[in-house]
C-alpha cells in the first residue's frame, strides 16, 4: 500500500522541544513515511502534552506513582503502544529508565536522542544539563547529539545517527544545550524517524 505510514508514539517528560521538531518535520513533509499517532507523558505537568493537543495528537499521562510499581508502569505503556498498533517508539526527553523486559519486548523499535556524541558523556546519570556540564568541564571542542536504539543499558543501544556541534570558549551549559538542540537534536531525530519509518513500511 503506497499510502501506508508507520505509526509513531513519542514518550515525553518535559517541554517537548524534540516532539515539536518531529511534529514540524511531519508537517513540512520531511517525515512522510511515518505519522505521530500517540504521545505518552510520565509527568502530568509536561508542556509537551499541550504541544500534542495543539497538533491534534492524542496524549496520555501515565504516572509511575499511580501505577504502584515499575512493572505496572511499563505494562500500561506497553498496552497503550499495542492498542494503538505503534511501529516506532521515540523517547524525546523521557526521564524514565525502561527495564530490559520492556526494551526487549520492542526490540529495535525504540529510539532515543542523547545530547552528546556517544560514547562520550553518556550512561547512567548523564541527562539534561549534566551532559553539557560534563562536556565543558572536560574542555571538549566538539560535542553533538546521537540518535540510538534503546536497550537495557542507558545510552547503550546501537547508534543510528550523529551530528557534531562546536563548543565555544564562553559557553555555559545552557548556551551549549540550546546550540546542540538547534543544530543537532532537532535535525537528526526527525531524520532518523523518517529513515526508520521508511524501512518499516518497505518490509
Backbone torsions as a table, in degrees:
resi	resn	phi	psi	omega
1	UNK	NA	116.9	-174.5
2	UNK	-65.1	-29.9	-175.1
3	UNK	-94.3	6.8	178.6
4	UNK	-67.9	136.9	175.6
5	UNK	-122.5	144.6	174.3
6	UNK	-68.6	142.9	-177.6
7	UNK	-95.1	127.3	-172.0
8	UNK	-115.9	136.4	170.0
9	UNK	-115.6	138.7	178.6
10	UNK	-115.6	125.9	179.3
11	UNK	-101.0	129.3	-171.0
12	UNK	-135.1	160.8	175.0
13	UNK	-131.4	-20.7	-170.6
14	UNK	-134.6	-126.7	-171.6
15	UNK	-68.4	-27.6	175.1
16	UNK	79.0	29.3	179.6
17	UNK	-66.7	-35.9	177.7
18	UNK	-71.9	-34.5	172.2
19	UNK	-59.0	-44.9	179.8
20	UNK	-60.9	-39.3	178.5
21	UNK	-61.3	-37.7	178.8
22	UNK	-70.9	-44.4	178.6
23	UNK	-58.6	-46.4	-179.1
24	UNK	-63.9	-38.6	-179.8
25	UNK	-67.5	-35.1	176.9
26	UNK	-69.2	-40.9	179.7
27	UNK	-62.8	-39.1	-177.0
28	UNK	-80.9	-11.5	-178.1
29	UNK	92.7	-2.5	176.7
30	UNK	-64.4	-35.1	168.1
31	UNK	-104.0	111.2	180.0
32	UNK	-125.3	-6.0	179.9
33	UNK	-99.3	-5.5	-178.8
34	UNK	-136.8	160.8	-179.9
35	UNK	-138.2	127.6	177.5
36	UNK	-75.1	114.0	-175.1
37	UNK	-104.7	-16.0	-171.4
38	UNK	-157.1	138.5	170.8
39	UNK	-120.8	131.8	177.8
40	UNK	-120.0	125.9	178.3
41	UNK	-114.1	142.5	175.5
42	UNK	-105.3	22.8	179.8
43	UNK	-147.3	117.1	-175.0
44	UNK	-64.0	-23.1	-178.6
45	UNK	-94.3	8.6	-176.3
46	UNK	-64.8	126.4	178.1
47	UNK	-64.7	-23.1	177.6
48	UNK	-55.6	-29.9	179.6
49	UNK	-62.8	-41.8	178.3
50	UNK	-66.3	-36.2	176.5
51	UNK	-62.0	-41.9	179.0
52	UNK	-63.5	-46.2	-178.6
53	UNK	-63.1	-39.7	179.4
54	UNK	-62.9	-28.9	-179.9
55	UNK	-93.6	2.4	179.1
56	UNK	74.5	25.5	-179.3
57	UNK	-101.1	128.6	177.6
58	UNK	-58.7	136.3	-179.8
59	UNK	-126.3	136.6	178.1
60	UNK	-117.4	145.2	171.6
61	UNK	-112.1	122.3	178.1
62	UNK	-123.5	113.2	-175.6
63	UNK	-103.9	127.7	-178.1
64	UNK	-58.8	-41.4	-176.8
65	UNK	-65.3	-28.4	177.1
66	UNK	-78.7	-28.1	180.0
67	UNK	-76.4	-27.9	175.4
68	UNK	94.3	-23.0	178.4
69	UNK	-157.2	161.7	176.6
70	UNK	-59.3	-42.2	-177.8
71	UNK	-62.3	-44.6	-179.7
72	UNK	-68.2	-37.0	177.6
73	UNK	-61.2	-49.5	-179.8
74	UNK	-66.8	-34.8	-179.8
75	UNK	-64.4	-39.8	178.5
76	UNK	-65.0	-41.8	177.9
77	UNK	-63.5	-46.5	-178.5
78	UNK	-60.5	-39.8	179.8
79	UNK	-63.0	-43.5	179.3
80	UNK	-63.8	-39.1	179.2
81	UNK	-62.3	-46.9	-175.9
82	UNK	-73.2	-37.8	178.9
83	UNK	-65.0	-28.9	179.9
84	UNK	-95.9	10.3	177.7
85	UNK	50.7	47.3	-176.6
86	UNK	-77.0	134.9	177.6
87	UNK	-92.7	-41.8	-173.8
88	UNK	-128.9	132.2	178.4
89	UNK	-109.5	124.2	-179.3
90	UNK	-112.1	121.8	173.9
91	UNK	-90.0	115.8	-176.1
92	UNK	-123.5	87.2	-175.5
93	UNK	68.9	37.4	-179.4
94	UNK	-90.7	109.0	-171.8
95	UNK	-90.7	54.1	175.1
96	UNK	-143.7	135.1	176.9
97	UNK	-82.3	134.4	-180.0
98	UNK	-102.3	139.6	-175.2
99	UNK	-75.1	167.9	178.9
100	UNK	-62.5	-34.1	-178.8
101	UNK	-65.2	-33.4	177.6
102	UNK	-75.4	-49.0	-174.8
103	UNK	-65.9	-34.3	179.8
104	UNK	-73.8	-27.4	177.6
105	UNK	-64.5	-32.5	-179.8
106	UNK	-119.3	49.6	-175.1
107	UNK	-57.5	129.8	-179.5
108	UNK	58.7	24.9	176.2
109	UNK	-124.2	3.7	178.0
110	UNK	-118.9	128.9	176.1
111	UNK	-125.8	157.9	-179.7
112	UNK	-138.9	152.3	171.5
113	UNK	-109.3	130.9	-178.8
114	UNK	-120.8	135.9	-172.4
115	UNK	-84.8	49.0	170.0
116	UNK	-156.2	172.2	174.5
117	UNK	-88.3	94.9	178.6
118	UNK	-56.4	134.7	18.8
119	UNK	-93.1	12.6	176.7
120	UNK	-79.0	142.3	170.1
121	UNK	49.4	54.6	-179.5
122	UNK	-141.9	174.8	179.9
123	UNK	98.7	-169.2	-175.2
124	UNK	-57.6	132.8	176.9
125	UNK	88.4	-12.7	179.1
126	UNK	-97.5	101.4	176.3
127	UNK	-153.6	158.4	175.8
128	UNK	55.2	-139.5	-176.6
129	UNK	-64.5	-23.7	-179.5
130	UNK	-57.3	-35.8	-179.9
131	UNK	-63.3	-45.9	-176.6
132	UNK	-72.4	-34.9	174.8
133	UNK	-60.7	-43.7	-179.7
134	UNK	-65.6	-39.7	179.8
135	UNK	-63.6	-43.3	-179.8
136	UNK	-68.7	-38.9	179.4
137	UNK	-62.7	-37.6	-179.7
138	UNK	-75.0	-21.0	178.7
139	UNK	80.6	24.8	-179.9
140	UNK	-65.9	149.4	179.5
141	UNK	-96.1	-17.2	-179.5
142	UNK	-135.5	132.5	171.3
143	UNK	-130.0	-152.0	179.9
144	UNK	160.0	-152.7	179.3
145	UNK	-142.5	157.4	-177.3
146	UNK	-134.5	133.5	167.7
147	UNK	-102.7	129.1	-176.7
148	UNK	-141.7	158.1	172.3
149	UNK	-70.4	151.5	-178.2
150	UNK	-101.9	127.5	170.6
151	UNK	-127.6	-163.7	-173.3
152	UNK	-73.7	-11.3	179.5
153	UNK	-96.9	125.5	179.8
154	UNK	-54.9	123.7	-178.9
155	UNK	60.3	24.1	-172.1
156	UNK	-99.1	-9.4	-177.5
157	UNK	-75.7	166.0	-174.3
158	UNK	-65.3	147.6	-175.9
159	UNK	-77.2	136.7	178.4
160	UNK	-103.6	-51.0	178.7
161	UNK	-147.0	150.0	173.7
162	UNK	-138.0	153.4	174.3
163	UNK	-144.2	132.5	-178.3
164	UNK	-87.1	150.5	178.7
165	UNK	-137.4	137.3	179.6
166	UNK	-73.0	147.1	173.5
167	UNK	-106.3	132.8	-179.7
168	UNK	-102.9	152.6	-175.1
169	UNK	-57.7	-32.1	-177.3
170	UNK	-96.1	14.9	-178.7
171	UNK	-65.7	145.0	166.7
172	UNK	-108.9	165.8	176.3
173	UNK	-54.1	-36.0	-177.5
174	UNK	-70.2	-43.6	-179.5
175	UNK	-67.8	-37.1	179.9
176	UNK	-67.9	-40.4	178.2
177	UNK	-58.4	-45.2	-179.2
178	UNK	-63.3	-43.1	-178.4
179	UNK	-66.5	-40.1	179.2
180	UNK	-64.6	-39.7	177.0
181	UNK	-61.2	-54.0	-173.8
182	UNK	-65.7	-44.9	-172.4
183	UNK	-88.5	-20.9	-175.5
184	UNK	-125.1	-63.0	-173.0
185	UNK	-56.3	-49.2	-174.8
186	UNK	-70.7	-9.7	177.1
187	UNK	-97.9	-50.3	-173.4
188	UNK	-77.8	-26.3	179.5
189	UNK	-67.4	-51.7	175.8
190	UNK	-59.6	-37.8	179.8
191	UNK	-62.3	-43.9	178.9
192	UNK	-67.2	-39.4	177.9
193	UNK	-59.4	-47.6	179.4
194	UNK	-60.7	-46.1	-177.8
195	UNK	-60.7	-46.3	-178.2
196	UNK	-70.1	-39.1	177.4
197	UNK	-63.8	-41.0	178.4
198	UNK	-61.1	-41.3	178.2
199	UNK	-64.5	-39.1	-177.3
200	UNK	-66.6	-39.2	-177.3
201	UNK	-81.5	-13.9	176.3
202	UNK	-78.5	-23.0	-173.3
203	UNK	-72.1	NA	NA
